[in-house]
Amino acid sequence: MNLFSEIRALVLEALNKMVARGDLPEGLDMAAVAVEPPRDPAHGDMATNAAMVLAKPAAKKPRDIAEALAALLAEDPRITSAEVAGPGFLNLRLAAAEWQGVVRAALQEGRDFGRSTLGAGQKVNVEFVSANPTGPMHVGHTRGAVFGDALSALLDFAGYDVTREYYINDGGAQVDVLARSAYERYREANGLDPVIAEGLYPGDYLIPVGEKLKEKYGASLLDQPESEWLAEIREFATAEMMAMIREDLDLLGIKMDVYSSEKALYGTGRIEAAIARLQDAGLIYDGVLEPPKGKTPEDWEPREQTLFRSTLHGDDVDRPVKKSDGSWTYFAPDIAYHWDKIDRGFDLLIDVFGADHGGYVKRMTAAVKALSDGRVPLDVKLIQLVKLFKNGEPFKMSKRAGTFVTLRDVVEQAGADVTRFHMLTRKNDAALDFDFDKVLEQSKDNPVWYVQYASARVNSVLKRAAEMGVDTSDAALAGADLAKLDHAAELELAKKVAEWPRIVEIAARANEPHRIAFFLYDLASDLHSLWNRGNEDLSLRFIQEGDQAATAAKIALVRSVSVVISAGLGILGVTPATEMR
């Protein structure tokens, strides 16, 4: 049930009546007609912009349209008042039964309450994390991992067919560095002093890899030249790193559907085929790029390269795909990889990148647009940095990683649920502070705790109601006399529950899972507020001693809140609390 969609349908029905009787011209585009909560709740329950967006194409004054529309809407029993405000906004008030019906719908639909058909089964590929397989995941990867997983869950909830994908960057020079670093730990396992030269990975996490290499090869590689062991150790160490990364993802409850390898693109003809497709479209040429901004001509060595004419698809400059020596640039396999996604039949591609990939957005978007003839959109979400604090000080680096704080460090100290929720308390393109003390404190200022406290409170009330003989099953509560929910404060909470399906669609359209976290905090705040009002007004207490009917209705209300919190936390990948300790 989506009450906002139902009232919007009612508004569109009234507008069509106005067209039929000649009050409005035919052929009006009504896609922009919206029904949403008013900015000021004192103005009503819902507001529509219909008159404002249709006035110009209809060549009429918005207030005239609004007044005629208000008269039609007032005829519907669901609408208790329709008032024109300002130049032509229309504020609506709904009958209490509509809000009570939302409570019943939440109980009847359970975990499916708020689910949407918005996606209509469209196939979406969400590529996220994609950390280089050269070591454990760091805190920046943590935020990207949580964001990508929550976005995937949100899109699934909104009716899309979602594939979670990890792109293994195992085709570049960094995996050669990994192999050399692992070789030094292999030497160490054989009793020699490792030489961790500048540029190698110094973290202790490679020590077990060196020991495993000794188990497999003994001392047989010690006197061999690099050309003999590099490829083999590279493959071995990469597999070990990916096993470590999978373990890190497991700590956060993240399961990928697909792991794709960059290395697998080489030598298969797929890179060549992707570039040939662009060439057939007239988008590949040999040329010399202008000097980069900030460089003087003396710093620039012009050379002819094979270029992708990305400026025809929105990029700032054309991009090289093949170097002057004939080798592929980093961009070329990425083009092939995205063409592979398109070829797999995805209708929408989403890439979750770190903030340092900002310069990659336009070129990749241009490539996807060119490869799909504009059919498949690409939405790149950049994840800003996370700053860690503890005891008021920046959190120190991890010795195990050598240069950074690992995902495991964060999860072991804060817990998976707290980590996941807090990583979604800011929009992805805003920097985020992660203070270990604050994310664990029990206060209203900690959104993780505040939402979980609401979940635990509902659970405790359900137990108390059951003890007094109230059937607290969702089926029984859905059949309660919800007309007893007639206090303004109770109806306000029901109105917040009614916003859930709308929030899901808004968040899914924008690919912004943080909106779910924000909404859950607001919903929890409204529940706590009603709970506290019961301390002064006994009629608002959820448990009404001696009145099972009233208790059942009030329990139905708070249980509907729990339904939404559970669904929202499910999207965020957080387990609802049943009690607080």
C-alpha distance (Angstrom), angle and dihedral (degrees) to the residues before:
residue distance angle dihedral
M1 . . .
N2 3.79 . .
L3 3.79 108.4 .
F4 3.80 92.9 -173.5
S5 3.80 90.0 55.5
E6 3.80 90.4 47.9
I7 3.79 92.8 52.5
R8 3.80 90.5 45.1
A9 3.80 87.9 54.0
L10 3.80 88.0 51.2
V11 3.82 90.2 51.8
L12 3.82 91.5 49.6
E13 3.81 90.2 48.7
A14 3.81 89.9 53.3
L15 3.80 91.3 47.4
N16 3.80 90.4 52.1
K17 3.80 88.7 52.4
M18 3.78 88.3 53.7
V19 3.82 89.2 51.8
A20 3.80 90.9 48.8
R21 3.80 93.5 53.4
G22 3.80 93.4 43.8
D23 3.80 99.5 -106.1
L24 3.80 89.4 118.8
P25 3.83 129.8 29.2
E26 3.78 120.8 -108.4
G27 3.79 122.6 -104.9
L28 3.79 97.8 41.5
D29 3.81 115.6 159.0
M30 3.79 104.8 -128.1
A31 3.80 97.8 177.3
A32 3.81 91.6 109.1
V33 3.80 93.7 54.2
A34 3.80 106.3 115.2
V35 3.79 137.8 -176.5
E36 3.79 115.5 -158.0
P37 3.79 142.3 144.9
P38 3.81 112.0 -71.6
R39 3.79 117.0 -110.9
D40 3.80 88.9 -118.6
P41 3.84 112.5 43.9
A42 3.81 88.0 -153.5
H43 3.79 88.6 71.2
G44 3.80 94.3 62.7
D45 3.78 146.0 -74.7
M46 3.79 98.7 -75.1
A47 3.78 137.6 6.3
T48 3.79 132.9 -156.5
N49 3.78 129.4 -154.8
A50 3.81 92.6 -159.6
A51 3.81 96.7 120.2
M52 3.80 92.8 45.7
V53 3.81 96.7 52.1
L54 3.81 95.4 40.6
A55 3.81 98.9 44.4
K56 3.80 98.1 84.4
P57 3.85 98.5 44.4
A58 3.82 89.3 42.6
A59 3.81 91.7 47.7
K60 3.80 90.6 -132.3
K61 3.79 136.7 118.1
P62 3.80 110.5 -93.5
R63 3.79 92.2 -132.3
D64 3.80 91.6 55.6
I65 3.80 90.4 52.7
A66 3.80 91.3 46.0
E67 3.79 94.2 51.5
A68 3.81 92.9 50.1
L69 3.79 90.8 46.0
A70 3.80 91.6 48.6
A71 3.79 91.3 54.9
L72 3.81 91.6 54.0
L73 3.80 94.9 45.4
A74 3.79 92.1 49.6
E75 3.79 88.5 63.9
D76 3.81 91.1 66.7
P77 3.83 114.3 90.2
R78 3.81 90.8 -136.7
I79 3.81 90.6 64.7
T80 3.80 117.1 70.4
S81 3.81 94.9 178.4
A82 3.80 139.3 3.3
E83 3.79 114.1 -166.5
V84 3.79 128.7 -177.6
A85 3.80 114.1 -133.8
G86 3.78 131.6 -168.8
P87 3.79 116.0 -28.5
G88 3.80 94.3 -14.5
F89 3.78 115.9 -41.8
L90 3.76 113.7 138.9
N91 3.80 120.3 -142.2
L92 3.79 119.1 -160.4
R93 3.77 133.2 -162.1
L94 3.79 119.4 -160.1
A95 3.78 131.1 -148.7
A96 3.80 115.2 -98.5
A97 3.79 89.2 -117.2
E98 3.81 89.5 68.2
W99 3.79 92.5 59.1
Q100 3.78 91.8 42.9
G101 3.79 87.0 51.9
V102 3.81 89.9 56.8
V103 3.81 89.2 58.4
R104 3.80 90.4 51.5
A105 3.81 92.0 47.3
A106 3.80 92.0 51.3
L107 3.80 90.4 53.6
Q108 3.78 93.8 45.2
E109 3.80 95.9 45.7
G110 3.80 95.3 39.6
R111 3.79 113.2 174.5
D112 3.80 89.5 5.4
F113 3.81 93.5 60.1
G114 3.79 106.2 116.9
R115 3.79 94.9 18.4
S116 3.78 111.1 139.6
T117 3.77 139.3 -153.8
L118 3.80 89.0 -148.0
G119 3.79 92.5 115.9
A120 3.80 93.2 49.5
G121 3.79 90.1 -154.6
Q122 3.80 95.0 -60.8
K123 3.80 112.5 164.8
V124 3.79 112.8 -114.5
N125 3.78 126.9 -174.3
V126 3.80 114.5 -156.0
E127 3.79 111.0 -169.1
F128 3.77 112.1 -169.1
V129 3.80 143.6 156.4
S130 3.84 94.4 16.5
A131 3.81 88.9 166.4
N132 3.79 117.2 179.4
P133 3.83 107.5 -94.9
T134 3.78 91.9 -122.0
G135 3.80 102.0 103.5
P136 3.79 146.7 -25.0
M137 3.78 119.9 -39.1
H138 3.80 116.1 -93.9
V139 3.80 131.0 -144.5
G140 3.81 92.4 -89.2
H141 3.79 89.4 57.3
T142 3.80 87.7 48.8
R143 3.78 92.7 62.0
G144 3.79 92.5 45.0
A145 3.80 91.3 47.6
V146 3.81 93.2 50.9
F147 3.79 92.3 44.6
G148 3.80 93.8 49.5
D149 3.79 93.9 46.3
A150 3.82 93.5 46.9
L151 3.80 91.1 46.4
S152 3.79 89.6 51.5
A153 3.81 91.1 50.6
L154 3.80 91.0 46.9
L155 3.80 92.8 51.8
D156 3.79 90.6 47.0
F157 3.83 89.0 52.1
A158 3.80 88.5 50.3
G159 3.80 93.4 55.7
Y160 3.80 104.3 -93.4
D161 3.80 125.4 133.5
V162 3.81 100.0 -123.1
T163 3.80 131.6 -162.5
R164 3.81 118.8 -168.8
E165 3.78 109.7 -149.1
Y166 3.79 136.6 -174.4
Y167 3.81 118.9 -160.3
I168 3.81 110.0 -151.0
N169 3.81 109.0 -145.2
D170 3.78 93.9 -150.7
G171 3.79 99.0 134.8
G172 3.80 102.4 74.6
A173 3.78 138.3 81.0
Q174 3.81 92.2 -90.3
V175 3.81 91.9 75.5
D176 3.80 89.5 54.6
V177 3.80 87.5 54.7
L178 3.80 87.9 49.5
A179 3.80 90.6 52.8
R180 3.81 92.5 50.7
S181 3.80 91.0 47.1
A182 3.81 91.2 49.9
Y183 3.80 89.9 48.1
E184 3.81 89.7 58.7
R185 3.82 89.6 52.9
Y186 3.81 87.8 48.2
R187 3.80 88.3 55.0
E188 3.80 88.5 48.5
A189 3.81 90.5 52.5
N190 3.77 87.0 54.8
G191 3.81 92.2 56.0
L192 3.81 98.5 -95.7
D193 3.78 127.2 122.2
P194 3.80 110.9 -101.7
V195 3.79 116.0 -125.9
I196 3.81 104.6 -143.4
A197 3.77 97.1 -173.2
E198 3.78 122.9 -170.2
G199 3.79 109.7 -74.3
L200 3.80 95.4 30.8
Y201 3.81 122.8 108.7
P202 3.83 108.5 -98.3
G203 3.81 100.8 -171.1
D204 3.80 122.3 125.7
Y205 3.81 89.1 -129.0
L206 3.81 89.3 86.4
I207 3.80 93.4 59.6
P208 3.85 92.9 83.6
V209 3.81 88.7 47.5
G210 3.79 89.7 55.4
E211 3.80 90.3 49.8
K212 3.80 91.4 50.9
L213 3.79 89.9 49.3
K214 3.80 88.7 54.0
E215 3.81 90.1 50.4
K216 3.79 89.6 53.6
Y217 3.80 102.3 38.1
G218 3.79 105.1 19.2
A219 3.80 107.6 -158.9
S220 3.79 94.8 -36.9
L221 3.83 95.5 110.2
L222 3.80 97.8 48.0
D223 3.78 96.4 91.4
Q224 3.80 96.4 33.8
P225 3.82 122.2 109.3
E226 3.80 117.3 -112.9
S227 3.80 91.4 -106.5
E228 3.81 88.4 65.6
W229 3.80 99.5 50.9
L230 3.82 107.5 22.7
A231 3.82 98.8 87.6
E232 3.80 94.4 42.9
I233 3.79 96.0 46.9
R234 3.80 90.3 43.5
E235 3.79 90.4 57.9
F236 3.81 92.6 43.4
A237 3.83 95.0 47.4
T238 3.81 93.1 44.6
A239 3.80 90.5 53.9
E240 3.82 90.2 49.8
M241 3.81 91.7 49.7
M242 3.78 92.2 49.4
A243 3.81 89.4 50.8
M244 3.81 87.8 53.2
I245 3.81 91.5 48.1
R246 3.81 91.1 50.1
E247 3.80 88.8 52.3
D248 3.81 89.7 50.7
L249 3.80 90.8 50.9
D250 3.80 89.6 48.8
L251 3.81 88.4 58.1
L252 3.80 87.2 63.1
G253 3.79 94.3 41.0
I254 3.80 93.0 -112.2
K255 3.79 119.7 150.9
M256 3.79 120.4 -174.9
D257 3.78 120.2 -146.7
V258 3.80 95.0 -155.8
Y259 3.80 136.4 22.2
S260 3.82 112.0 -162.9
S261 3.79 123.1 -167.8
E262 3.80 124.7 -140.7
K263 3.80 89.6 -157.8
A264 3.80 89.8 57.7
L265 3.81 88.8 65.3
Y266 3.80 93.4 62.5
G267 3.76 119.2 89.1
T268 3.81 93.2 10.0
G269 3.79 98.3 92.4
R270 3.80 92.0 -118.3
I271 3.80 94.6 114.9
E272 3.79 90.2 48.4
A273 3.81 90.9 47.9
A274 3.80 93.0 51.2
I275 3.79 92.5 49.6
A276 3.82 89.7 45.9
R277 3.80 89.3 55.2
L278 3.79 89.8 55.2
Q279 3.79 90.0 44.6
D280 3.80 90.8 53.7
A281 3.80 87.0 55.2
G282 3.81 90.2 54.1
L283 3.79 93.2 -110.1
I284 3.81 101.2 118.2
Y285 3.79 123.2 76.6
D286 3.80 142.1 149.1
G287 3.77 114.1 -108.2
V288 3.79 149.3 128.2
L289 3.79 120.6 -98.7
E290 3.78 123.9 -136.5
P291 3.82 116.7 -105.5
P292 3.80 113.3 -82.0
K293 3.79 116.7 -100.7
G294 3.78 112.2 -87.4
K295 3.81 93.7 27.4
T296 3.78 122.7 111.6
P297 3.82 118.8 -136.1
E298 3.83 88.9 -107.9
D299 3.82 89.4 60.6
W300 3.78 92.8 50.6
E301 3.77 123.8 85.0
P302 3.81 107.0 -168.3
R303 3.76 114.4 -143.2
E304 3.75 135.2 167.6
Q305 3.80 114.9 -108.2
T306 3.78 137.8 167.9
L307 3.80 105.6 -96.5
F308 3.80 137.1 -164.6
R309 3.80 111.9 -136.2
S310 3.81 91.5 -131.8
T311 3.81 93.0 154.2
L312 3.81 87.9 77.6
H313 3.81 87.3 65.2
G314 3.79 101.4 45.3
D315 3.81 104.6 -76.7
D316 3.81 123.1 132.8
V317 3.82 96.1 -129.3
D318 3.77 136.6 6.6
R319 3.80 114.2 -93.8
P320 3.82 131.4 -132.7
V321 3.80 116.8 -120.5
K322 3.80 98.0 173.4
K323 3.78 128.0 35.0
S324 3.78 125.0 -130.6
D325 3.83 88.9 -102.7
G326 3.82 90.5 59.0
S327 3.81 97.8 -106.7
W328 3.79 122.3 125.5
T329 3.79 121.7 -101.9
Y330 3.81 120.1 -128.7
F331 3.80 87.7 -100.5
A332 3.82 95.4 61.3
P333 3.83 98.7 67.6
D334 3.80 89.3 43.5
I335 3.80 88.8 56.5
A336 3.80 89.6 50.2
Y337 3.80 91.5 47.4
H338 3.79 93.0 52.9
W339 3.78 91.1 45.7
D340 3.81 86.6 54.5
K341 3.81 88.7 55.2
I342 3.78 91.0 50.4
D343 3.79 89.9 47.4
R344 3.81 89.5 53.3
G345 3.78 88.4 63.6
F346 3.79 104.1 -106.7
D347 3.79 115.7 161.9
L348 3.80 94.9 -159.0
L349 3.79 133.1 23.6
I350 3.80 124.3 -156.0
D351 3.80 122.0 -173.2
V352 3.80 120.5 -168.0
F353 3.81 109.1 -155.8
G354 3.78 135.5 173.8
A355 3.79 118.7 -104.1
D356 3.82 90.1 -102.1
H357 3.81 89.3 67.4
G358 3.80 94.1 66.0
G359 3.79 91.8 113.5
Y360 3.79 89.8 55.7
V361 3.78 96.5 61.3
K362 3.80 101.4 81.4
R363 3.80 96.0 43.6
M364 3.81 93.3 48.5
T365 3.80 92.3 45.2
A366 3.80 89.2 50.2
A367 3.80 91.7 50.1
V368 3.81 93.8 50.9
K369 3.79 91.4 46.6
A370 3.79 90.7 51.2
L371 3.81 95.4 44.0
S372 3.82 93.6 49.3
D373 3.80 97.2 37.6
G374 3.78 87.1 -117.9
R375 3.81 93.2 -58.2
V376 3.82 98.6 112.9
P377 3.81 117.5 53.2
L378 3.79 121.1 -148.7
D379 3.80 119.7 -150.2
V380 3.80 113.9 -167.3
K381 3.79 115.5 -161.2
L382 3.79 115.4 -161.8
I383 3.80 117.5 -151.4
Q384 3.77 114.9 -146.3
L385 3.77 124.7 -143.1
V386 3.79 126.6 -76.0
K387 3.80 119.0 -138.7
L388 3.80 114.9 -155.5
F389 3.78 124.3 -148.7
K390 3.79 135.4 179.1
N391 3.80 127.7 176.8
G392 3.76 87.5 -0.8
E393 3.80 93.0 -59.2
P394 3.79 132.8 100.2
F395 3.79 109.2 -88.9
K396 3.80 111.9 -106.7
M397 3.76 123.6 -115.8
S398 3.77 122.4 -93.8
K399 3.78 116.5 -100.6
R400 3.77 89.7 -155.4
A401 3.79 92.1 57.2
G402 3.77 94.0 38.5
T403 3.79 98.2 -143.5
F404 3.79 110.6 26.3
V405 3.79 148.0 32.4
T406 3.78 110.9 -93.8
L407 3.77 130.5 -136.0
R408 3.79 87.6 -117.1
D409 3.81 91.0 55.5
V410 3.81 90.4 55.6
V411 3.80 97.3 44.1
E412 3.80 94.0 45.6
Q413 3.80 91.0 54.6
A414 3.81 101.7 37.5
G415 3.81 104.5 23.2
A416 3.79 128.0 -118.8
D417 3.83 96.8 -89.6
V418 3.79 94.7 50.0
T419 3.80 91.5 44.0
R420 3.78 93.6 50.6
F421 3.79 96.3 46.0
H422 3.79 95.4 45.3
M423 3.80 92.6 48.8
L424 3.82 86.3 61.8
T425 3.79 98.0 49.3
R426 3.81 91.2 93.6
K427 3.77 132.1 46.8
N428 3.79 110.7 -95.9
D429 3.81 94.7 -111.1
A430 3.82 93.3 53.6
A431 3.80 122.9 84.7
L432 3.80 114.8 -108.7
D433 3.81 131.5 -148.1
F434 3.79 115.4 -148.8
D435 3.79 108.8 -164.0
F436 3.80 109.7 -177.2
D437 3.80 91.7 -153.2
K438 3.80 95.7 49.5
V439 3.80 97.0 44.3
L440 3.80 89.2 56.0
E441 3.80 99.6 42.3
Q442 3.80 120.3 107.9
S443 3.79 104.7 -124.3
K444 3.78 142.9 106.4
D445 3.80 88.0 -102.6
N446 3.79 89.7 66.8
P447 3.83 105.9 74.1
V448 3.80 93.1 -166.9
W449 3.78 93.0 57.4
Y450 3.82 93.8 39.1
V451 3.80 94.0 56.1
Q452 3.79 93.1 42.7
Y453 3.81 89.6 48.8
A454 3.81 88.9 56.1
S455 3.80 90.2 51.3
A456 3.81 91.3 49.4
R457 3.81 92.3 46.9
V458 3.79 92.0 54.3
N459 3.79 89.7 49.3
S460 3.80 91.8 52.0
V461 3.82 91.6 49.5
L462 3.79 91.0 50.7
K463 3.80 89.9 53.7
R464 3.79 92.4 50.0
A465 3.80 92.0 48.6
A466 3.80 91.0 49.8
E467 3.79 89.6 51.8
M468 3.82 90.2 57.5
G469 3.80 90.8 52.3
V470 3.82 101.6 -96.5
D471 3.79 114.7 144.0
T472 3.80 100.6 -125.2
S473 3.79 97.6 -175.3
D474 3.79 112.4 124.8
A475 3.79 91.1 -119.1
A476 3.80 92.3 54.5
L477 3.82 93.7 44.1
A478 3.80 90.6 49.8
G479 3.79 87.3 59.0
A480 3.81 94.2 50.9
D481 3.80 121.2 116.0
L482 3.80 95.7 -94.5
A483 3.80 91.5 177.7
K484 3.80 83.7 84.1
L485 3.81 86.9 72.9
D486 3.77 91.9 85.5
H487 3.81 103.7 128.3
A488 3.82 114.9 108.6
A489 3.80 91.1 -126.3
E490 3.81 92.0 54.3
L491 3.79 92.0 47.3
E492 3.81 90.1 50.4
L493 3.79 89.5 57.9
A494 3.80 90.4 48.3
K495 3.82 88.5 51.3
K496 3.79 89.9 55.4
V497 3.82 89.8 51.3
A498 3.82 88.0 51.5
E499 3.81 90.4 59.1
W500 3.82 92.8 63.0
P501 3.83 98.5 87.4
R502 3.79 89.8 46.6
I503 3.82 92.5 49.8
V504 3.81 90.7 50.9
E505 3.80 91.4 56.3
I506 3.80 94.3 44.1
A507 3.81 91.6 50.1
A508 3.81 92.3 45.7
R509 3.81 93.9 49.2
A510 3.80 90.5 52.4
N511 3.83 95.8 38.3
E512 3.81 88.0 -126.1
P513 3.81 114.4 138.3
H514 3.80 91.8 173.5
R515 3.81 86.9 77.8
I516 3.80 87.6 69.0
A517 3.80 91.9 55.8
F518 3.81 90.7 47.9
F519 3.80 92.1 50.2
L520 3.79 93.3 48.4
Y521 3.78 90.0 53.7
D522 3.82 91.1 51.6
L523 3.80 91.6 46.9
A524 3.79 91.5 49.0
S525 3.80 89.7 49.0
D526 3.81 91.1 53.9
L527 3.80 91.2 49.5
H528 3.80 92.5 49.8
S529 3.81 89.7 47.5
L530 3.81 92.2 54.2
W531 3.81 90.1 45.8
N532 3.81 90.6 53.4
R533 3.80 92.6 47.2
G534 3.77 87.2 59.0
N535 3.79 88.2 66.8
E536 3.81 88.9 67.8
D537 3.80 102.4 26.7
L538 3.79 108.4 46.5
S539 3.81 91.4 -165.9
L540 3.81 88.4 68.2
R541 3.78 95.3 56.6
F542 3.77 112.1 115.7
I543 3.79 92.7 -133.9
Q544 3.81 111.8 58.9
E545 3.79 106.4 -170.0
G546 3.78 111.5 -133.7
D547 3.82 94.2 9.1
Q548 3.78 110.9 89.0
A549 3.81 93.9 170.6
A550 3.80 93.5 56.2
T551 3.79 90.5 42.5
A552 3.81 91.5 51.5
A553 3.81 91.4 52.2
K554 3.79 93.0 49.3
I555 3.79 92.2 44.6
A556 3.80 88.2 51.2
L557 3.81 88.5 56.5
V558 3.79 95.8 51.0
R559 3.78 91.6 42.0
S560 3.83 88.9 55.7
V561 3.80 86.7 55.8
S562 3.80 88.7 51.7
V563 3.81 90.5 51.1
V564 3.80 90.3 56.5
I565 3.81 94.4 43.1
S566 3.80 90.5 50.9
A567 3.81 91.7 49.1
G568 3.79 92.6 46.2
L569 3.78 94.2 46.9
G570 3.80 87.8 47.0
I571 3.80 89.0 58.7
L572 3.80 90.1 48.9
G573 3.81 90.1 47.8
V574 3.80 93.7 -116.9
T575 3.81 125.8 135.1
P576 3.85 112.6 -126.8
A577 3.80 114.1 -118.1
T578 3.79 118.5 -117.0
E579 3.78 93.4 -171.0
M580 3.79 138.9 5.0
R581 3.77 122.6 -127.8
